[in-house]
Amino acid sequence: MPLLVLSILFNAAIAAAIRSSIDGRRKRFLVVGIVVNVSVLVLFKYTGFIADSASRVGLHLPAIKVAHFPLGLSFFTVQQIMMLIDCYERLVNIRTLRENFSFVAFFPSLLLGPIARARTMLPQLTGETWQPERTAEGLALLVLGLAKKVILADSLAVVSNAGFGTSTTWSTADAWLASTAYSLQLYFDFSGYSDMAIGAGLLLGIQLPLNFNVPFRSRSIAEFWQRWHMTLTSFINTYLFTPIIRSMGKATLSKSFIATFLSMLIAGLWHGPSWTYVLFGALHGIALIVNQYSKKRKLKLPSGVALVATLIFLNTAFIVFRAPSVRFAFDGIQSLIPFGARSFDLGAWTRELSLMPSVALMLAAGATSYFGPSSQELAKTLATGPATRRLALLFALSVVAMVMMTSGRQAQFVYNQF
């Protein structure tokens, strides 16, 4: 709380300075604001990582090591950097401290997003925007998000945690079982949170930006990032990729490759102080470069092949995202390819699971993520359908979710660690 309050007060002062200053000073205030925000993020989140990395090459640097860095730090820091840039470009005008606090500390999205822009949020926070007819949609989204998190994500976490928690070498069957479980867990966990945040916002009359749109239907990595963590993608495009490519002068395909790769490296590192996140960003940067090159050369895979290739790449990259070390990540990726007679033997870690129910759950979750409607589509249907049926379904989902929450098995939201 103290860090959040100080951050809001500092950025409110910088925004006011940008608004009231002439052109030359406006840019200096913007630079100061960005540097201080990034420095706070680095201080709490990355100094331990930097010091550990430096020590491997013989350098000894001081570091602040915290077991858990401040909640929401990555999200509210990025949100305020966006706000300052929009203030500088005269796209938004935050006039009072109350507006600033209301925007940054809006509780549904404070900890884990969606990452909202000031110019879309402020008119809602300062005007009369509550729409009674959307409360049913908000309630439906809130319950659907809770169900996705507790019923699906936390059940899938049992499989993925067991798989990634093993210290033994995976067989091919192990690799696909654990990585697929984690890919689905991460999706239902984070999209479930986003649904709950958007639903809570609607109950208060605030429309938060959409963050997920059935991403596992994507037929390219570019399409995936248009459907996955969409508010982060918007930040990457607007505040990383565009400034980087502009700084290079005239845009060319090769410069676009460089800007894409650097942007995804930064986005990967934003997730946390680990080389696995850097590698995750690098893999997606390379995949996006291949996508850009293919589009330029008008090379196109058949639709079904493109879908399968995209899903295989995503599953591979999510191994890196979840792996406790780079070595584990490389070993896990190698295990995806069948080699030897024991490739399809399951490891000892699967004995802890009820395997057939776990596989059935994964198949059901995978089918839901591909064939099912988006949460927003389903919420609108529930909000306008017969009241008795709607309330019965939402009540049943709520009861099942609450029973599972009291079972002692539930996990925190995955993105809390980022």
C-alpha positions as CSV (number, residue, x, y, z in Angstrom):
1,M,0.0,0.0,0.0
2,P,2.7,2.6,0.8
3,L,4.5,1.9,-2.5
4,L,1.2,2.1,-4.4
5,V,0.3,5.4,-2.8
6,L,3.7,6.9,-3.3
7,S,3.7,5.7,-6.9
8,I,0.3,7.3,-7.6
9,L,1.4,10.6,-5.9
10,F,4.6,10.8,-7.9
11,N,3.0,10.0,-11.2
12,A,0.2,12.5,-10.5
13,A,2.8,15.2,-9.9
14,I,4.7,14.3,-13.1
15,A,1.5,14.3,-15.1
16,A,0.6,17.7,-13.8
17,A,4.1,19.0,-14.6
18,I,3.8,17.6,-18.2
19,R,0.4,19.3,-18.6
20,S,1.6,22.7,-17.4
21,S,5.0,22.9,-18.9
22,I,6.2,24.1,-22.3
23,D,7.5,21.6,-24.9
24,G,11.1,21.2,-23.9
25,R,10.4,20.7,-20.3
26,R,7.5,18.5,-21.0
27,K,9.8,15.9,-22.6
28,R,12.2,16.1,-19.7
29,F,9.4,15.5,-17.1
30,L,8.3,12.5,-19.2
31,V,11.8,11.0,-19.2
32,V,12.1,11.5,-15.5
33,G,8.7,9.8,-14.9
34,I,9.6,6.8,-17.1
35,V,13.1,6.4,-15.5
36,V,11.8,6.6,-12.0
37,N,8.9,4.1,-12.7
38,V,11.2,1.6,-14.4
39,S,13.8,2.1,-11.6
40,V,11.3,1.2,-8.9
41,L,10.3,-1.9,-10.9
42,V,14.0,-2.9,-11.3
43,L,14.8,-2.2,-7.6
44,F,12.1,-4.5,-6.2
45,K,11.9,-7.1,-9.0
46,Y,15.2,-7.4,-10.8
47,T,18.2,-6.5,-8.6
48,G,18.5,-10.0,-7.2
49,F,18.3,-11.4,-10.8
50,I,21.0,-8.9,-12.0
51,A,23.3,-9.7,-9.0
52,D,22.9,-13.5,-9.4
53,S,23.6,-13.2,-13.2
54,A,26.6,-10.9,-12.5
55,S,28.1,-13.3,-9.9
56,R,28.3,-16.1,-12.5
57,V,30.9,-14.0,-14.4
58,G,32.8,-13.0,-11.3
59,L,31.1,-9.6,-10.5
60,H,29.6,-8.9,-7.1
61,L,26.8,-6.4,-7.1
62,P,24.5,-5.3,-4.2
63,A,20.9,-6.4,-4.5
64,I,17.6,-6.2,-2.7
65,K,16.2,-9.7,-2.5
66,V,12.5,-10.0,-1.5
67,A,10.6,-13.3,-1.1
68,H,7.5,-11.7,-2.7
69,F,7.7,-8.3,-4.5
70,P,4.9,-5.9,-3.9
71,L,1.5,-7.1,-5.3
72,G,0.5,-5.6,-8.6
73,L,3.8,-3.7,-9.1
74,S,4.3,-4.8,-12.7
75,F,0.7,-3.9,-13.7
76,F,0.3,-0.6,-12.0
77,T,3.8,0.6,-13.1
78,V,3.1,-0.2,-16.7
79,Q,-0.3,1.4,-16.5
80,Q,1.1,4.6,-15.2
81,I,3.9,4.7,-17.8
82,M,1.2,4.5,-20.4
83,M,-0.7,7.3,-18.6
84,L,2.4,9.6,-18.7
85,I,3.0,9.0,-22.4
86,D,-0.6,9.7,-23.2
87,C,-0.4,12.9,-21.1
88,Y,2.7,13.9,-23.0
89,E,0.9,13.3,-26.4
90,R,-2.2,15.2,-25.1
91,L,-4.4,12.2,-25.4
92,V,-5.6,12.4,-21.8
93,N,-5.9,15.1,-19.2
94,I,-6.0,13.9,-15.6
95,R,-7.1,17.0,-13.7
96,T,-7.4,15.9,-10.0
97,L,-5.7,13.5,-7.6
98,R,-9.0,11.8,-7.1
99,E,-9.2,10.9,-10.8
100,N,-5.6,9.6,-10.6
101,F,-6.3,7.4,-7.6
102,S,-9.6,6.1,-9.1
103,F,-7.8,5.1,-12.3
104,V,-4.7,3.4,-11.0
105,A,-6.2,1.8,-7.9
106,F,-9.4,0.5,-9.5
107,F,-9.5,-2.7,-7.4
108,P,-10.8,-5.3,-9.9
109,S,-7.8,-4.7,-12.3
110,L,-5.2,-3.4,-9.8
111,L,-3.3,-6.6,-9.1
112,L,-3.4,-8.5,-12.4
113,G,-5.0,-6.3,-15.0
114,P,-6.4,-6.1,-17.6
115,I,-4.0,-3.2,-18.3
116,A,-6.4,-0.3,-19.0
117,R,-5.5,3.0,-20.7
118,A,-6.4,6.3,-18.9
119,R,-8.2,7.7,-21.9
120,T,-10.8,4.9,-21.9
121,M,-11.1,4.6,-18.1
122,L,-11.3,8.2,-17.0
123,P,-14.6,9.1,-18.8
124,Q,-16.2,6.1,-17.1
125,L,-14.8,7.0,-13.6
126,T,-15.7,10.6,-13.8
127,G,-19.2,10.3,-15.4
128,E,-22.4,8.5,-14.8
129,T,-21.9,5.3,-16.7
130,W,-23.6,2.6,-14.7
131,Q,-26.0,0.5,-16.8
132,P,-28.4,-1.6,-14.8
133,E,-29.0,-3.9,-17.7
134,R,-25.3,-4.9,-17.8
135,T,-25.3,-6.1,-14.2
136,A,-26.6,-9.5,-15.2
137,E,-23.7,-9.8,-17.7
138,G,-21.2,-8.7,-15.1
139,L,-22.5,-11.3,-12.6
140,A,-22.4,-14.0,-15.2
141,L,-18.8,-13.1,-16.1
142,L,-17.8,-13.0,-12.5
143,V,-19.2,-16.5,-11.9
144,L,-17.8,-17.9,-15.2
145,G,-14.4,-16.6,-14.3
146,L,-14.5,-18.1,-10.9
147,A,-15.5,-21.5,-12.4
148,K,-12.7,-21.4,-15.0
149,K,-10.2,-20.7,-12.2
150,V,-11.4,-23.0,-9.5
151,I,-13.0,-25.9,-11.4
152,L,-10.7,-26.1,-14.5
153,A,-7.4,-24.3,-13.8
154,D,-6.8,-25.6,-10.3
155,S,-7.7,-29.2,-11.3
156,L,-5.3,-28.9,-14.2
157,A,-2.7,-27.5,-11.9
158,V,-2.6,-30.8,-10.0
159,V,-1.3,-32.5,-13.3
160,S,1.1,-29.7,-14.3
161,N,2.6,-29.2,-10.9
162,A,3.3,-32.9,-10.5
163,G,4.9,-33.0,-13.9
164,F,7.0,-29.9,-13.6
165,G,7.9,-30.8,-10.0
166,T,9.7,-34.0,-11.0
167,S,13.5,-34.0,-11.1
168,T,13.6,-37.0,-13.4
169,T,13.9,-36.9,-17.2
170,W,10.6,-36.8,-19.0
171,S,9.5,-39.4,-21.5
172,T,7.6,-38.0,-24.6
173,A,4.3,-39.0,-22.9
174,D,5.3,-37.1,-19.8
175,A,6.3,-34.0,-21.7
176,W,3.1,-33.8,-23.7
177,L,0.9,-34.5,-20.6
178,A,2.6,-32.0,-18.3
179,S,3.0,-29.2,-20.9
180,T,-0.5,-29.5,-22.3
181,A,-1.9,-29.4,-18.7
182,Y,0.1,-26.3,-18.0
183,S,-0.9,-24.5,-21.2
184,L,-4.6,-25.1,-20.4
185,Q,-4.1,-24.3,-16.7
186,L,-2.4,-21.0,-17.5
187,Y,-5.2,-20.0,-20.0
188,F,-8.1,-20.9,-17.7
189,D,-6.4,-19.3,-14.7
190,F,-5.5,-16.0,-16.2
191,S,-8.5,-15.6,-18.5
192,G,-10.6,-16.6,-15.5
193,Y,-9.1,-13.8,-13.5
194,S,-9.7,-11.4,-16.4
195,D,-13.3,-12.5,-16.6
196,M,-13.8,-11.9,-12.9
197,A,-12.2,-8.4,-13.1
198,I,-14.3,-7.4,-16.1
199,G,-17.4,-8.8,-14.4
200,A,-16.7,-6.9,-11.2
201,G,-16.1,-3.8,-13.3
202,L,-19.5,-4.1,-15.0
203,L,-21.2,-4.5,-11.7
204,L,-19.8,-1.1,-10.8
205,G,-20.6,0.4,-14.3
206,I,-17.0,0.3,-15.6
207,Q,-16.1,-1.5,-18.8
208,L,-12.6,-2.9,-18.6
209,P,-10.8,-3.9,-21.8
210,L,-11.1,-7.4,-23.2
211,N,-8.0,-9.5,-22.4
212,F,-8.7,-12.9,-24.0
213,N,-10.6,-14.0,-27.1
214,V,-10.3,-17.9,-27.5
215,P,-6.6,-17.8,-28.3
216,F,-6.2,-21.5,-28.9
217,R,-8.1,-21.1,-32.2
218,S,-5.2,-19.0,-33.6
219,R,-3.5,-20.1,-36.8
220,S,-0.4,-18.0,-36.4
221,I,1.6,-16.5,-33.6
222,A,0.6,-13.0,-34.7
223,E,-3.0,-14.0,-34.3
224,F,-2.3,-15.6,-31.0
225,W,-1.0,-12.3,-29.6
226,Q,-4.1,-10.6,-30.9
227,R,-6.2,-13.0,-28.8
228,W,-4.0,-13.7,-25.7
229,H,-3.3,-11.1,-23.0
230,M,-4.6,-8.5,-25.5
231,T,-3.9,-5.5,-23.2
232,L,-0.3,-6.5,-22.9
233,T,-0.1,-6.9,-26.7
234,S,-1.6,-3.4,-27.1
235,F,1.1,-2.1,-24.7
236,I,3.9,-3.9,-26.7
237,N,2.7,-2.5,-30.0
238,T,2.1,1.0,-28.9
239,Y,4.7,1.7,-26.3
240,L,7.6,-0.7,-27.3
241,F,7.5,-1.8,-30.9
242,T,6.4,1.6,-32.4
243,P,8.9,3.8,-30.5
244,I,11.8,1.3,-31.2
245,I,11.1,1.2,-35.0
246,R,10.6,5.0,-35.1
247,S,14.0,5.5,-33.5
248,M,15.6,3.6,-36.4
249,G,14.5,6.0,-39.1
250,K,12.7,4.7,-42.2
251,A,10.9,1.5,-41.5
252,T,12.1,-1.6,-43.4
253,L,11.4,-5.3,-43.0
254,S,14.8,-5.9,-41.3
255,K,14.2,-3.1,-38.8
256,S,10.8,-4.5,-38.1
257,F,12.4,-7.8,-37.3
258,I,14.8,-6.1,-34.8
259,A,12.0,-4.1,-33.2
260,T,9.8,-7.2,-32.9
261,F,12.6,-9.2,-31.3
262,L,13.6,-6.5,-28.8
263,S,9.9,-5.8,-27.9
264,M,9.3,-9.5,-27.1
265,L,12.5,-9.8,-25.1
266,I,11.4,-6.9,-22.9
267,A,7.9,-8.4,-22.7
268,G,9.4,-11.7,-21.7
269,L,11.5,-10.2,-19.0
270,W,8.6,-8.1,-17.7
271,H,7.0,-11.4,-16.6
272,G,9.8,-12.0,-14.0
273,P,13.5,-12.1,-13.1
274,S,14.5,-15.3,-14.8
275,W,16.3,-16.4,-17.9
276,T,13.4,-18.7,-18.7
277,Y,11.2,-15.6,-19.3
278,V,13.9,-14.0,-21.4
279,L,14.1,-17.2,-23.5
280,F,10.3,-17.3,-23.7
281,G,10.2,-13.8,-25.1
282,A,13.1,-14.6,-27.6
283,L,11.2,-17.7,-28.9
284,H,8.0,-15.6,-29.5
285,G,10.1,-12.9,-31.1
286,I,11.6,-15.3,-33.5
287,A,8.2,-16.9,-34.2
288,L,6.7,-13.4,-35.0
289,I,9.7,-12.6,-37.3
290,V,9.0,-15.9,-39.2
291,N,5.4,-14.9,-39.4
292,Q,6.2,-11.4,-40.7
293,Y,8.6,-12.9,-43.3
294,S,6.0,-15.5,-44.4
295,K,3.4,-12.8,-44.8
296,K,5.7,-10.6,-46.8
297,R,6.6,-13.5,-49.1
298,K,2.9,-14.5,-49.3
299,L,3.7,-18.0,-47.9
300,K,0.7,-19.6,-46.3
301,L,0.1,-23.0,-44.7
302,P,-3.2,-24.8,-45.1
303,S,-5.6,-23.8,-42.3
304,G,-5.5,-27.1,-40.4
305,V,-1.7,-27.3,-40.6
306,A,-1.3,-23.7,-39.4
307,L,-3.5,-24.4,-36.4
308,V,-1.6,-27.6,-35.4
309,A,1.8,-25.9,-36.0
310,T,0.8,-22.9,-33.8
311,L,-0.5,-25.1,-31.0
312,I,2.7,-27.2,-31.0
313,F,4.8,-24.0,-30.9
314,L,2.7,-22.6,-28.0
315,N,3.0,-25.8,-26.0
316,T,6.8,-25.8,-26.5
317,A,7.1,-22.2,-25.5
318,F,5.0,-22.7,-22.4
319,I,7.4,-25.4,-21.2
320,V,10.0,-22.7,-21.2
321,F,7.6,-20.3,-19.4
322,R,6.9,-22.8,-16.6
323,A,10.3,-24.5,-16.3
324,P,12.2,-23.9,-13.1
325,S,15.5,-23.5,-15.0
326,V,16.8,-23.1,-18.6
327,R,18.3,-26.6,-18.4
328,F,14.9,-28.1,-17.4
329,A,13.3,-26.2,-20.3
330,F,15.7,-27.5,-22.9
331,D,15.4,-31.1,-21.6
332,G,11.6,-30.7,-21.6
333,I,11.6,-29.5,-25.2
334,Q,13.8,-32.4,-26.3
335,S,11.4,-34.8,-24.6
336,L,8.6,-33.7,-26.9
337,I,10.2,-35.6,-29.7
338,P,9.8,-39.4,-29.5
339,F,13.1,-41.2,-29.3
340,G,13.7,-44.7,-28.0
341,A,11.5,-47.5,-26.9
342,R,10.4,-45.8,-23.6
343,S,9.2,-42.6,-25.2
344,F,5.6,-43.3,-24.4
345,D,6.2,-44.7,-20.9
346,L,4.7,-42.5,-18.1
347,G,7.0,-41.4,-15.3
348,A,6.6,-42.1,-11.6
349,W,5.0,-38.7,-11.0
350,T,1.8,-39.9,-12.8
351,R,1.2,-42.5,-10.1
352,E,0.2,-39.7,-7.8
353,L,-2.6,-38.8,-10.1
354,S,-5.9,-40.3,-11.0
355,L,-4.6,-40.5,-14.6
356,M,-7.8,-41.3,-16.6
357,P,-9.9,-38.5,-14.9
358,S,-6.9,-36.1,-15.4
359,V,-6.7,-37.0,-19.1
360,A,-10.5,-36.7,-19.5
361,L,-10.3,-33.3,-17.8
362,M,-7.6,-32.1,-20.2
363,L,-9.6,-33.3,-23.2
364,A,-12.7,-31.5,-21.9
365,A,-10.8,-28.3,-21.1
366,G,-9.1,-28.4,-24.5
367,A,-12.4,-28.9,-26.3
368,T,-13.9,-26.0,-24.3
369,S,-11.0,-23.7,-25.1
370,Y,-11.3,-24.4,-28.9
371,F,-14.9,-25.2,-29.6
372,G,-16.6,-23.3,-26.8
373,P,-17.8,-19.7,-27.0
374,S,-15.8,-16.9,-25.5
375,S,-16.7,-15.9,-21.9
376,Q,-18.1,-12.6,-23.2
377,E,-20.4,-14.4,-25.7
378,L,-21.5,-16.9,-23.0
379,A,-22.1,-14.1,-20.5
380,K,-24.3,-12.2,-22.9
381,T,-26.3,-15.3,-23.7
382,L,-26.8,-16.0,-20.0
383,A,-27.7,-12.3,-19.3
384,T,-30.5,-12.4,-21.9
385,G,-31.7,-16.0,-21.5
386,P,-34.6,-17.2,-19.4
387,A,-34.1,-16.0,-15.8
388,T,-34.8,-19.3,-14.1
389,R,-32.4,-21.3,-16.2
390,R,-29.7,-18.5,-16.0
391,L,-29.9,-18.2,-12.2
392,A,-29.9,-22.0,-11.8
393,L,-26.8,-22.4,-13.9
394,L,-24.9,-19.6,-12.2
395,F,-26.0,-20.8,-8.8
396,A,-24.8,-24.4,-9.6
397,L,-21.4,-23.1,-10.9
398,S,-21.0,-21.0,-7.8
399,V,-21.7,-23.8,-5.4
400,V,-19.3,-26.2,-7.2
401,A,-16.6,-23.5,-7.2
402,M,-17.1,-22.7,-3.5
403,V,-17.0,-26.4,-2.5
404,M,-13.8,-26.9,-4.4
405,M,-12.3,-23.7,-2.8
406,T,-12.9,-25.2,0.6
407,S,-11.2,-28.5,-0.4
408,G,-7.8,-27.1,0.5
409,R,-6.5,-27.8,-3.1
410,Q,-6.9,-24.4,-4.6
411,A,-3.8,-22.4,-5.8
412,Q,-3.2,-18.7,-6.1
413,F,-3.6,-17.0,-9.4
414,V,-0.6,-17.9,-11.6
415,Y,0.0,-14.3,-12.6
416,N,0.4,-13.2,-8.9
417,Q,4.1,-14.2,-9.3
418,F,4.5,-11.7,-12.2
